[in-house]
């Protein structure tokens, strides 16, 4: 029971963090490939905002479940 409560609080904190400060990652794509020659493009992308919303929602649902089982 206590583990569920702690896990839900961690998920809520992670969801809020992902919404407020979404992390960036780099993506590399091959644009042209001719024999042994390859031209690649590296793009910096941001994690979509809905990911933080899903994590936050999962934390809220887990918190509700933990509090419901407690009473």
N, C-alpha and C positions, 0 to 999 in steps of 0.2 A: 504494500500500500504506500509506504513512504517512498519507495523507489519510483513508483508511478508518478507521485507528486513531484519529485525532483526532476524526473525526465520531462514532465510537462513544462515545468518552469524553464528548463534548459531549452526546450523547443520554442517556447514563447520568446525567450531572449534572443535566440538565433534568428527567429523570424523577423523580429523588430530590427535587428542589426542588418539583415539582408535587405529589408525594405529601405532603411535609411541610408546605408552605405553599401550598395551592391558591388561585389568584387568583379574585377576585370580578368579576362584570360585572353591569351593570344591564339589565333587560329591560322594555320598555314595551308594554302591551297596552291596546287600546281596549275598555272595559267596556260603555259605552252610547253609541250613535250615533243621534241623533234630529235629522234635518235638518242644520243647521250646528253643532249642539251635540254635542260629544264629551267623554265622561268617560274619562280615561286613568289607568291605574295603573302605577306604576313599582316594580318589584321588584328587589331585589339578590339575585343568585344566585351560587352557588359552582360552579366547574368540578368535574365529577364525579371521584372518585378513580381510576376506571378509566383515565382519560386518561393520568395519570402512570404507571400500570402498563404501559400499552401502549408509551409512549415509553421507559420503562426496559427493557422486554422487547426492543424493537427495538434499543436500544443494546447489550444483552448479546448478541443474535444477531449483530449487526454486528461486535462485538468478537471473538466466536468465529470468525467467518468470516475476519477479518483475521489472527488468530493462527494459524488453520489454514493459510491461504495462505503464511504466513511460513515455516512449518516444512516 
